[in-house]
Amino acid sequence: AEFERLKTEPAGESELRMVKTRAKADLIRSLDSNMGIARQIAEYHRRFGDWRELFRAVDRIDRVSAADIQRVARETFVPTNRTVAMIVNDSAVAQEGAAR
């Protein structure tokens, strides 16, 4: 239901602001050590082909709009992208076998 809501209704301004704040804080916290900085530089270089993209990330987060989220949700949350998993325990298997 939440995925469908994202596709049909724009995200609320306060909700979007909260998520952006959290994303920026997580990024900044990941830079709290030399190892963290090295990891992020390597990751951004791997992902974008330019380590300097790390330092443009906060601006990119700020530019995300409710319309962007809605557009991506429509493209992503489609039946062909769905994965369904079931957790089956031994007692459920035994009950199913006894029912047959």
C-alpha positions in Angstrom: 0.0 0.0 0.0 2.9 2.4 0.8 4.5 1.7 -2.6 1.2 2.5 -4.4 0.8 5.7 -2.3 4.3 6.8 -3.4 3.3 6.3 -7.0 0.1 8.3 -6.8 0.6 10.9 -4.1 3.6 13.3 -3.7 5.6 12.9 -0.6 4.8 15.4 2.1 7.1 18.3 2.5 7.9 17.6 6.2 8.5 13.9 5.4 10.8 14.8 2.5 12.7 17.3 4.6 13.2 14.7 7.4 14.5 12.0 4.9 16.9 14.5 3.3 18.2 15.6 6.8 18.7 11.9 7.7 20.5 11.1 4.4 22.9 14.1 4.8 23.6 13.3 8.4 24.3 9.6 7.5 26.7 10.8 4.8 28.5 13.2 7.1 28.8 10.6 9.9 30.4 8.2 7.5 33.2 10.6 7.1 34.1 10.6 10.8 37.4 8.8 10.4 40.2 8.3 7.9 38.9 4.9 7.2 35.4 6.2 6.6 36.7 8.9 4.3 38.7 6.4 2.3 35.7 4.0 2.0 33.4 6.8 0.8 36.0 8.1 -1.7 36.5 4.6 -3.1 32.7 4.0 -3.2 32.0 7.2 -5.0 34.8 6.6 -7.5 33.5 3.1 -8.1 29.9 4.2 -8.4 30.3 7.5 -10.4 33.8 7.3 -11.9 34.8 10.4 -9.9 35.7 10.5 -6.2 34.8 14.2 -6.2 31.1 13.3 -6.5 31.3 12.5 -2.8 31.6 16.3 -2.1 28.6 17.0 -4.4 26.3 14.5 -2.7 24.8 16.9 -0.2 23.8 19.2 -3.0 22.3 16.3 -4.9 20.3 15.2 -1.9 19.0 18.8 -1.5 17.8 18.8 -5.1 15.5 15.7 -4.8 11.9 16.7 -5.1 8.6 15.0 -4.3 8.0 14.8 -8.1 11.4 12.9 -8.4 10.4 10.4 -5.8 7.0 9.9 -7.4 8.6 9.4 -10.9 11.1 6.9 -9.6 8.5 5.0 -7.6 6.4 4.7 -10.8 9.4 3.3 -12.7 10.6 1.0 -10.0 7.6 -0.4 -8.2 6.1 -2.4 -11.1 5.1 -6.1 -11.0 8.0 -7.2 -13.1 10.4 -5.9 -10.4 8.7 -7.7 -7.6 10.4 -10.4 -5.5 8.3 -12.5 -3.2 9.8 -14.7 -0.5 8.3 -17.1 1.9 9.7 -18.3 5.2 8.9 -22.0 5.6 9.6 -23.7 8.9 9.6 -27.5 9.6 6.2 -27.5 11.3 4.6 -25.7 8.3 6.0 -28.3 5.9 4.8 -31.1 8.1 1.3 -29.6 8.3 1.1 -29.2 4.6 2.3 -32.8 4.1 -0.4 -34.1 6.5 -3.1 -32.1 4.7 -2.3 -33.9 1.5 
